[in-house]
């Protein structure tokens, strides 16, 4: 046991090789495909040879990228075939004869490409030609990416091969070289060897499949007794008793020359004399008695025990007394936290609350509007927007024309996101309704993503009521009245007819609604007459403020998509123009002015 038994097959156990000698055991033709699992084919060749079989390897062009013909030739002790058009190989043994000179053809690993060629009957290289030309049983061992194995085409090819009489092993499941997990791993070589034996109706013993015995496990008493009995039986009865005793006595241990034993022997001195098992047990019994005596002294002072303890362990031996190993020095009482705390109150250990109430996100948000924000204060009431709900829209909208095309603008959403972040930092509960942009969500902000103007209008209605609303989004004014279900094609020289319809006016709808925010701020992106157009828009839309900016300019120079902005704040009191500054600073100025507008007027002390 522990070694492979030679493979024997009844009726076909012997073959004539090319030199006329007789070879015992079946002959395996191993076709190695081009996959990372090809490296396991070397181990499979070794196991087949160890079990008494003869292996001839056929290596595909892809397989040569992972294993070499030289390695397979050394392991199999046979020539490795790689090319269909090799004149020397064809003279010595044609590929047709090679395919029929084996008892079994094993394709391992069988890639998805190789399975597909086998199922379709394609013979464009030596491996596929041999497989198609053979009249012997064929075993394929698939190995590929999990998605490739689960693809319907691969499943269909495997089923076709099974219907054609080819044995297709199921791959193992586990981690793969590509980083994914699932079925597709090549089975272990020992399992493949068992499948080969099963196909040839052979009986083998694969030691590699048995779990290894623990090398350092101590022998059981019963096992020791059996060994002693066997040794005693081997000794002749009429021999001298001294010879028998000498055979049973343990020999002196030799120092290990390498490995962990040599490392331990180098650092641990062997100053303790060897003792028998009985002597060690007596010391354990004495120590147990000492432990019982010590239990009666538990209430005594620890320092007295240390002073009165005369036990001096042998620090040099491996078999020191139980509990007598070297220990840490006595604890420094001044380093104990509660003792140090008497001298410095800052070092006192803080109590851990036994029960901490955990609130759901919605409950926590109702209990504290600052829930989830990075900037946290124990007393947040000094924040100007603490307890307020601020609604912000940002980014463009996309109005579809067909599944591929849409109407949109160059808005990046940076200014709206900056305002949302600044309002959250000022203590507000912020709802951000964003069009299709690629920006990270600011800390402490509830973000809702939308695509079209209709979607944004619906989400704005759901988010109300709010204390303040910054309508920063660049909503498309127009949309296609009819959205094509398929991509619109060119029709000669005439362009397709595109009928436009007006999008909902979100700002005007919020201003006229029953849930109108206390402070409603609209934005105007203009290319000419910026202030005049902004004043007109404020009256037409019914907003409290209009923040206008000039978006004229080409890509890279315009405010849209840039990091700088220069705005004009149009209110009923007049126009305030800010200098050009980063969009974050613009957001700070707008939020600061909004907080002042939302502040409740102080009560007159004379009232």
Secondary structure, DSSP 4 states (H G I P E B T S, - for coil): --SPPPP--SS--EEE-TTS-EEES-EEEEEE-SSGGGGHHHHHHHHHHHTT-EEEEEE-TTGGGTS-HHHHHHHHSSPPB--TT-HHHHHHS-HHHHHHSSSEEEEEEE-HHHHHHHHHT---SHHHHHHHH--SEEEEEE---HHHHHSHHHHHHHHHHHHTT-EEEPPEEEE-TTS-EEEEEPPPHHHHHHHHHHHTT-----GGGSPPPPTTPPPPHHHHHHHHHHHHHHS-TTS-HHHHHHHHSPPPPPPPSSSHHHHHHHHS---SPP--HHHHHHHHHHHHHHHHHHHTTTTS-HHHHHHH------TT-TTPPTT-S--PPPP-GGGSHHHHHHH-GGGSPPPPPS--PPPPHHHHHHH-TTTT-SS--SSGGGSTTTT-EEEEEESB--EESSSS-EE-----SHHHHHHHHHHHHTT-EEEEEE-S---PPPTTEEEEE--SHHHHHHHHHHH---SEEEE--B--SEEESS--SSPPPPBTTBPPP--EEEPP-HHHHHHHSTT--SEEEEEEEESSSHHHHHHHHHHHHT-SEEEEEE--S-TTTSSTTSSEE-EEEEETTEEEEPPPEEHHHHHHHHHHHHHHHHSPPPPPTT-
